[in-house]
Amino acid sequence: MAFEAPSLKSRALRLLSGREYSRAELQRKLQRFEEEPGSLALALDDLQAKDFISEQRVVESVVHRRAAKLGASRIKQELQAKGLEPQAVSDAVAALHSTELARARAVWQKKFDQAPVDAAERAKQMRFLASRGFGGDTIHRVISGGDDD
């Protein structure tokens, strides 16, 4: 009995069973298994036609998983790295901007929960929020304790 390698479509479905992937991500992951040119594109076309691959679901999944911990610019980087349409990325980021200050405050409170006592502590807290992808204006408002939403 000969062992038969899984098809490209079954490999893609196995990946998709774990989480949402963009077409570009699946292309990158499965390219090395493509034996005849064009077969991967056909398999992905078929999966996309059957709605197994959905850019909108990928965007929603990333935003849902990451918004509580990250700022809009960091989430934008993640979405762009997935090879998604620029318009879908900018729409998602625009929606995140409305909650940016509240999300930044929640992240800051969980980590520090008290205003900085000196310049070094202030810089540390600002770097932390910046590394999470929050914008400068938002960081300043959180650190200074401004409640002007």
C-alpha positions in Angstrom: 0.0 0.0 0.0 1.6 3.3 -1.2 1.3 6.4 0.9 -0.3 9.3 -0.9 0.5 12.8 0.1 -2.5 15.0 1.0 -3.8 17.2 -1.8 -3.3 21.0 -1.8 -7.0 21.5 -1.1 -6.9 19.2 1.9 -3.8 20.9 3.2 -5.5 24.2 2.9 -8.7 23.0 4.6 -6.6 21.6 7.4 -5.0 25.0 7.9 -8.4 26.8 7.6 -9.8 24.5 10.3 -7.6 26.1 12.9 -8.1 29.8 12.0 -8.9 32.1 9.2 -6.2 32.6 6.5 -6.0 35.0 3.7 -5.5 33.7 0.2 -2.0 35.2 0.1 -1.1 33.4 3.4 -2.3 30.1 2.1 -0.4 30.7 -1.2 2.8 31.3 0.8 2.3 28.2 3.1 1.3 25.8 0.4 3.6 26.9 -2.5 6.2 24.3 -1.7 3.7 21.5 -2.1 2.6 22.5 -5.5 3.7 19.9 -8.0 2.3 21.2 -11.2 2.2 24.9 -12.0 -1.2 26.5 -11.5 -2.7 23.7 -9.4 -2.4 25.7 -6.2 -4.2 28.7 -7.8 -7.0 26.4 -9.0 -7.4 24.8 -5.5 -7.5 28.3 -3.8 -10.0 29.5 -6.5 -12.3 26.6 -5.7 -12.0 27.2 -1.9 -12.7 30.9 -2.4 -15.7 30.2 -4.6 -17.1 27.9 -1.8 -16.5 30.7 0.7 -13.8 28.8 2.7 -11.5 31.7 2.1 -12.9 35.1 3.0 -10.9 38.3 3.4 -13.7 39.9 5.4 -13.6 37.0 8.0 -9.8 37.3 8.2 -10.1 41.1 8.9 -12.8 40.5 11.5 -10.8 37.7 13.2 -7.6 39.7 13.5 -9.5 42.7 14.8 -11.5 40.6 17.3 -8.4 38.8 18.6 -6.0 41.7 18.7 -7.9 44.9 19.4 -8.1 44.5 23.1 -4.3 44.5 23.4 -3.0 46.5 20.4 -3.3 49.9 18.8 -4.6 50.6 15.3 -1.2 51.0 13.7 0.0 47.6 15.0 -3.2 45.9 13.8 -2.8 47.6 10.4 0.7 46.1 10.1 -0.7 42.6 10.9 -3.5 43.0 8.3 -1.1 44.3 5.7 1.3 41.4 6.3 -1.6 39.0 5.5 -1.7 40.4 2.0 -5.3 41.8 2.3 -6.8 44.4 0.1 -5.7 47.9 1.1 -9.3 49.1 1.2 -10.3 46.4 3.7 -7.3 47.2 5.9 -8.0 50.9 5.9 -11.8 50.4 6.7 -10.9 48.2 9.6 -8.3 50.6 10.9 -10.7 53.5 10.6 -13.2 51.6 12.7 -10.5 51.0 15.4 -9.6 54.7 15.7 -13.0 55.4 17.4 -12.1 53.2 20.3 -8.3 53.8 20.4 -8.3 55.9 23.6 -10.4 53.5 25.6 -8.4 50.5 24.5 -5.1 52.3 25.2 -6.4 53.2 28.7 -7.4 49.6 29.4 -4.0 48.2 28.3 -2.2 50.9 30.3 -4.3 50.2 33.4 -3.7 46.5 33.3 0.0 47.0 33.1 0.7 50.0 35.3 -2.6 51.3 36.9 -0.8 54.4 38.3 0.5 57.7 36.9 4.2 57.9 36.4 6.1 59.4 39.3 9.2 60.6 37.3 10.4 61.2 33.8 12.0 57.7 33.6 8.7 56.0 34.5 6.8 58.2 32.1 9.1 57.3 29.3 8.8 53.6 30.2 5.0 53.8 30.1 5.0 55.7 26.8 7.4 53.2 25.2 5.2 50.3 26.3 2.1 51.9 24.7 4.0 52.8 21.6 5.3 49.2 21.2 1.6 48.1 21.3 0.9 50.3 18.3 -0.9 53.2 19.9 -0.5 56.7 18.4 1.4 59.5 20.1 -1.6 61.7 20.8 -3.4 58.8 22.4 -0.4 57.8 24.5 0.0 61.4 25.7 -3.7 61.5 26.7 -3.5 58.2 28.6 -0.3 59.0 30.4 -1.3 62.5 31.4 -4.7 61.2 32.6 -6.7 63.4 30.3 -10.4 62.4 30.3 -11.3 64.4 27.3 -12.6 61.7 24.9 
